[in-house]
Amino acid sequence: MLIIATFIVIFALLASGLLLLFYREAMIKRISEVINPAPKQRSLIETIQQTGTSLGGMVEHFEQVMPKSQAEVSVAQQRMVRAGFRDEQATKVLYGAKFLLPVALLAVAFLTGLVAKSPIIAIAIALGLGYLIPDFYLGHKITKRQRAIHKGLADVLDMLVICIEAGLSLDQATTRTAEELKKAQPELSDELGVVVLEQRAGRPRAEAWKRMADRTGVDSVRNLVSMLVQSEQLGTSVAKTMRVHGDTLRTQRVQQVEEEAAKTSVKLVFPLVFFIFPSLFVVLLGPAVLIMIDSYHDLIK
C-alpha cells in the first residue's frame, strides 16, 4: 500500500508539473479574464474548441520525444489523410498518442497490481498495446472510409452524369455534386470539394483527380481517374465514360454479393464440425452408449 500511495503521489506531482508547463499561457489568459472580465461570454462551442486545441498542443509536445525518420513521417501523413485527418498537426497528435498511451497503461498496471505479479509481462504488454493501439485505430478508420467511398462512388457518378447531361461542365458538375451529396456521401463529397479547391487554385484537372486517387487509396477511384484522363486526352464523352464505370461498379457489387453467398456453405463446415455435430452425437448416441455400458456390467456380474 505504501508503494502504491507513493506512486500515486509521484504521478500526481508529475501531472501537475506538466499541466503547469503546457497550460501556462491558458492559465495566464484565464486569470486576466477574471481580473478584467469581457462584456461577452464565450459560447460552449468556443470553449470546447479551445479545450481541444490545448489538449492537442499538449500531445504535440510529447510527439517530439518519439524517434522517427522522414520516410516514416511521410507514410504516417499519408495514412492520416486517407483516414480523413487533413490537419497539419494530425501526425504530431498520432505520435504524441503513441507516447502517452504506453505511459497511461503502465500507470494502470501499477495501480491494479499487475506489475507486482509479473512485472516483465505486464510492462511489455502495456508498452506494446499503448504503442500499437493508435495504429490499429487509424487502420480501422482508413478501412471504414475506403469502404464508404467505394460503396458510394456509383451514386456520385450518377449525379455527375445527370449534371453533365444537363449542360454543366465537368468542373461545375463536380462542384454541384460535392454540394448536393454532403449528407448522403460525406466522404466522397469531401474529396470532391478538395478537387474543386485545387482546380480553383490553378492545379490542372487531371493532376487534381490523380491526387484524389492517391489520397483515397481506393482502386475503383484510381480506375475512374484513369478513364477520365484517357477520355479527356482522346476527346470521348465524359458522361458516357462515367455511366459505363458506374454500371461496372454495380455489376462488381452484385458479383461480390454472389461470391460471398457461395462461400457460405464452405464457412458453415467449421461450426458444424466443431459445435453442432458433437451435440448431435451426444444426443443420438448417448442413450445407446449408456445402454451398452449397463449391458456390459450385467454380463460381467
Secondary structure, DSSP 8 states (H G I E B T S, - for coil): -HHHHHHHHHHHHHHHHHHHHHSHHHHHHHHHHHHS--SS---HHHHHHHHHHHHHHHHHHHHTTS---HHHHHHHHHHHHHTT---TTHHHHHHHHHHHHHHHHHHHHHHHTHHHH-HHHHHHHHHHHHHHHHHHHHHHHHHHHHHHHHHHHHHHHHHHHHHHHTT--HHHHHHHHHHHTTTTSHHHHHHHHHHHHHHHTT--HHHHHHHHHHHH--HHHHHHHHHHHHHHHHT--HHHHHHHHHHHHHHHHHHHHHHHHHTHHHHTHHHIIIIIHHHHHHHHHHHHHHHHHHHHHHHH-
